[in-house]
Amino acid sequence: MKILERYILKEHVSPFFISLLVVTMVLLIDRVIDLLDLIIEKKLPASIVVELFGLSLPYMLALSIPMAVLVATILAFGRMTVDRETIAMKSSGINVYSMVRPLVAVAILLTGLMVYFNHWFLPQTNHKLKNLMVKIAYYKPMTIIKPGEFTHVTDYTVYVKENENDELRDLLIYDRSMSTFPRLIRAETGSVKQMDGGNTLQLTLFNGEMHERSERDPSKYSLRRFDTYLVNIRDLGYEMDMGESSYRSDREMTYNQLVDELKEKKQELDTVEKEYVSLTERFERIGGPSGDPKKDLEYRRIGMMSKMAQDRLSEIKHDYNALQVEYHKKFSLSFAIIIFVLIGIPLGLMTRSSGIGMAFSVSSIIFLIYYIALNAGENLADKGYMNPFLSMWLSNIVFLLLALALIWASIKEKQLINLNLLAWKIKNFRRRKGKAPDELLH
């Protein structure tokens, strides 16, 4: 490695680690605010609090490392530009491409490490964090079931529209504990309590109905209505002792697990889609109520089965899209490091400021736009409005084009903005006369 390349890389080391520390602390403060109420409410021991923050750190690093790279690049090249070092390099025949080369090489290496981090290490810590959060929630079982979210507990998936003052409203439960086909339970209201020393969670449901398909004959369907019904979710204590539950969300899956789950979901999607088409055709052939009690019962039965298949199809499509999004997201976030290096170099050359405040400000704006676009794409793809691949890579493509445009501008020695000159003009705004110092003009 040439002396110049070593020098350029050395100039990035301190800014990178300082930026990484600052950005990570800022993200952790946000996490502290989110968890403060939970910690106070549960009165958790110090060991669990430390473990909680330790397991939260990898997720923060997945976000803070790309941003720290951007800050360090802008800061290092901004300082070298202010100190006329880049001018000396260009006078010696060293062009922008030569300055970019060592940083891109390191960025590629760091991208490879982040791919491993995001696809293998991060899912494991996310899984452990989820299990710890569930364990914490068992101190007060009502906190397990959150309104407006699907909550997975052992073989059950629970959804409630409202959870207020220990009262549940508009409940939907998928029970997979006794059959291949999930039993669907709906209820207007309900309550939850902990039993057997925390080993069982009991849901008491009121005014609802239960939809169930036969294990032996899937064409047979039953509907039962109830005034009161008990659902006992057992073996919670056993699951806590094991340390890991069998269920993993998309963010808790490693690369291999994501690939396997995508294959299974695709097969399941094709199967349910064929079933839904078949039921819809049967429903349309019947035509409607005929006045014959037997035929009318069959009409309602097929209609309900078709509705269940449609709901199941929508759920599987959402899960399949979410898995695809997570698969591409872990790659796109890693490759953002290379793009941020390509953006940071011309920004540092063209802004002509060595201040850490400026570097953080510019980096924060860029990363905020990038992250908002990434999240917007994720939400659109999860709902099926956008291709999962495009939703996760579009931000990278746009910012790559921006980086190439900025590099071209820096080669042409165009100045984006002289922040030192701008600060002088603001400070001397009321003066009608006066010329800026020469060192600010060049």
N, C-alpha and C positions, 0 to 999 in steps of 0.2 A: 504494500500500500504506500502511495506517495505521501510525502510530508504534508502537502497541501490538503489531501483527502483526510489525513489523520487530524489535521488542525480543524477543518470544518466539522468533523464529527465530534471532536473534543469540545467545540463551542456549543454543542447541543446537549451535552451530558447534564450539566448543572441546571440549565433551564427546564429540561425535561423532567427531572426528578422533583424540582421545586414545584413545577406546574402540576405534576401528578399528585403531589401531596396536597396542594391547595384545592384542586378540583375534587379529589376524593373526599376531603374534609367537608367541602360544600355539599356534596351529594349525601354524605353521612348525616349532616345536620338536618337535611330534609327527612332522612330516615328516622332520626331522633324524634322529630316533631310527630311523625306518624305513629311511633311506638310509645311515646311518652305516656299517653293516656292509658294504653294497655298495661304498661309497667306499673303505673300508679294504681290502677284498678285491681290488678292481680297480685300486687305486692310480691313480685318475683325475687328469688334469691340472686345474689350478685353473680354466681356462676352461670346461671341461665341467661342473664343480661349480657355477660361477656360472650357467651356462645352465640347469642342472637346477633350481636354486632359482627362477630367474626364470620358467621355464615352469610351475612349481608354484604361483606366486603367484596367478594369476587364479582358480584353483579355490578357493584359500583366501579370496579376496575375495568370491566368490559366496556363501560361508557367513558371513564376518565382517561384511559390510555390513549385512544384516538385523539381526544381533545388536547391532552398534554403534548402529543406529538405536534399538533398544529400550533399551539402556543410556543413551544420550544423553537420551531422552525422560523416563525415570524420574528421572535425575539432575537435569535442568533443572527439572522440575516439583516434584521433591522439595525443591530449594533454594529455589524461589520460595514453596513452602508454608511451609517453616521460617522464612523471612524475612518472612512475613505478606503477601507481594506478591499472592498469589492472593485473600486476604481483601480487600485494597484494591481489586482488580479487581472482585470480586463486589459490594462496597459501591458501586462506581461504576456498577453496572448491567450489568456484563459477565459473561455466563454461560459455562458450560463449552463450549457449542457455539461461541462466538466464539473461545475459546482453541484449540479443535480445528481450526477452519477453515484457518488458514494452514499448519499442520503437515500436514494431509491433502493440501492442494494441492501442497506440496513432495514429500510421499510419493508422490503420483500421478506427478509428474515423475520422481522417482528410480526408481519402478517401471518406467516406460517405458524408462529408460536401462538398467535391469537386464534387461529383456526382450531388448533388443538385445544386451547383454553376454552373456547366457546362451545365446542362440540363434545368434549369429554370431561373436563374438570368442572366447568360451570354447571352443567346439568346435575352432577352429583351433589354439589353444595346447595343448589336450588331444592333438590329433593330432601336433603337433610333439613334445610330451613323450613320447608313445608311441614315436615313431620314434627319439628320442634314447635311450630306455630299451632299445629293441631294439639300437641301435648299441652301447650300453654292454655289453649282454649278449653281443655277439659277441666281447668280450675273453675270455669263457669260455662256450662254447656250451651247456654243461649248464644254465646259468641261464635260457636261453630257455624251456625246457620245464618248467613248474611242475606239480607233482602236483595232481590234482583240478581242473584248469582246462583249458578248451579254448584252445589256443594257435594263433593264425592266423599262418602264415608263407607268404608268396607265395600259391601255389595250393593249399596244404595246410592242413588243420586237424588238430592233434595233441592227443590226450588220453591221459594216463597216470595210473594210480591211485597209483603210487609212483615216486619218483625219488630214489634214495639211493645214495651212493657210486658214482656214474657207472653205475648199473644202473637200467634202466626195467622196470616190471612192469605187466601188464594194459594193453596199448596199444590204442588205437583211432585210426585215421588215415583221414580223408576226403581222397582224392586227386582234385582237379579239374583237373589239369594236361593231361589228354589227352582228356577227354570231357565232354559236357554233363551226363551222369549221373555223380555222384561214385563213384569206386571205393572200396569199403569194405575196409580191411585191419585185421584183428585179430591180435594176437600175445601170447603169454604173457610173454615177456621181450624185452629189446633193449638196445642201447647207442647212443651218439651221439658223433660226432667231427667236427671242423672240417677242411675240405680246401680245396685251391686258394687258399691264402692268405686264407681267410675268405670266399671266394665261394660255397662249397658246404657244406651241412650233411648229413652222411651218417648215416642211421639203419640199424643192422643189427638185423633182427628175427629172432626164433627161435620155432619151434613156433606157427605161425599159419595163417590162412586168408584168402583174398581173394575178395570178392564183387563181381561186375561185371555190368552190363547192357549189351547191344549198342547201339551208337549208331544203327545202321541199323534194327534191329528191337527196340524196347524190351521186347517180350514175351519175348525170349531172355535167359536168365540163366545165368551160369557161376560155378562154385565151384571154387577151386583151393586145395589145402593145400600148405604148405611147411615145411621144416625151418629153412631160412635164406633171408632175402630182404633185399635192399638197397633203400632209398629214398633217392634223392639230391635234396635240395632245393637247386636251383641259383640262380644270379644274385642272391645275397644282397648281394654287393659292389655290384652295379649299383643295387639298390634303395637301399642306403645312400647312394650318390653322388647319386641323384636327390633325396634328402631327404624324399620323401613316398612311401609305399606306396599301392597302389590300394585297399587294404582300410581301411575306417573302421568302428569300433565305434559303437554308438548314441550314446555320449558325445562322439564326435568328429564328429558330423554337424551341419551347420547346419540352420536351419529348413527351407529348400527341400529339402535332401538327405533330411531325415527324412520330409517329406511324400511325396517321390518313392519312397523306400524302403518306406514304409507301403503305397503303392499296389501296388508290385511284390510285396511279401510277401503281400498279400491275394489277388492273382491266383494266386500260387504255392500258397498255402494251399488255395484252391478247387480247383486242378488236382490236387494230391496227394491231397486228401480224396476226390475222385471216383475217382481211381485206386485208393486203398485200399479203398473200398467195392466197386469192381468186382472186385478181387483176392479180397476176403473172400467175395463171393458165389460166385466160381468155386471157391474152396477148399472152401466148404460144399457145393457141388453134387457135388464129387468124393466127399465123405463120409468117406474114410479109406483106409488100405492095403487093397488087394483081393487081393494075392498075385500080381497081374500085374506083372512088373518094369517094363514100360513105363509103366503107369498109376501105379505107386508112385513112379517117378522124377518123373512130372509132378506128383504130389501133393506131394512134397518140394520141388520147384522152385517151385510156386505158393505153398506155405507160407512158403518163405524170402523170396520176393518180397513177400508180404503183410507179413511181419515187417519187412523193409527199408522198405516204404512207411509202416508204423506208426511206426518210429523216425524217419523223415524228417518225418512229420507232427508228431510231438511236438517235434522240433527247430525246425520252422518256427513252430509255435504259440508256443513259448518266445520265439523271436526277435521275432515279431509283438507279443507282449505287452510285451516289453522296449522295443521302439520306441515303443509307445503310452505306456508309463510315462515314458520320457525326454522325450517331447513335452510331456506335461502337467506333469512335474516342473519343467521350466525356466520355465513360466508360474507355477506355484504358489509356487515359491521367490521369484520376483519380487514377486508380490502379497502375500507375507507381510510385506513392508515396511509396507504400509498397515495391516495388522492389528496389527503390533507397535506402531505409533504409537498406534492406538486403545487398545491394552492399556496402553502405557507412561504415557499421560496420567493416567488415573484411579489407576494404581498410585502414581505420583509424588505425586498429590494426597492419597491416602489413607494412605500409609505414613509421611509426615511425617519424612523423613530425607534429608539432603543428602550423606550419605557415599557415596563412590565404591565402597567395599567392599560396601555394601548393594545398590547398583544392579547391580553385577556379579553378586552372589550371586543376587538375584531373577531377573535376566536369564538367567543360566546355567541355572537350574532350568527356567525357561519354555522356553528354546531347546532344552535337552536333551530335555525331554518332546516338544517339537515334532519334533525331528530323529529321535528314536527311533520316534515314530509314523509319520513319513514313510518311514524305512527299512523298518519292519515292513510298511507298505503296499506298498512297492516289491517286497519279497521275495514277499509273498502274490500280488501281481499278476503277477509274472514266472512264478510256478508255476501261474497260472490259477485261483487260489482267490478272487480278488477283481477286480472291475472296475477296469481301469487308471485311468479318470477318477476314480472314487470314491476309489481308494487314494491318489491324489496331492492331492486337494482336500478330503478329509474333515478333515484336521488344520486347514486354513484355516477351514473351516465351524465347527468346534468352537471354535477360538480366537476367531473373529469373534463368536460368541454370548457367549463369556466376556467379550470386550471390551465388548460392548453392555451386559451385566449390570453390569460394573464402572463404566461411564460413568453408568448409571442410579443406582448406589449413590453415586457422587461428587456427582451432582446433588442427591441427598437429603442430602448432606454427612455420609455415614457414613464412619467411619474404619476402614480395613481392619486396621491394626496400627500402634501408635505404637512404633517401634523404639527411639527415645531413652528413652521411659518403660520399655520392657522391659529395656533395658540398665541403667538405674538400679535397677530392682527386683532384677535378678540381682546387681548389685554390692552392694546393701544387704540381701541375702537374710537374713543372720543377725541383723540388727537387728529387734527386736520392735516398736520404736516409730519413729516418723519418718514424715513426709509428703513426698511428692515435690514438688519445686519447681513453682510455678505455670506456669512457661514450658514444662514438660514435659507438663502436663495439658491444655493448650489448643493 
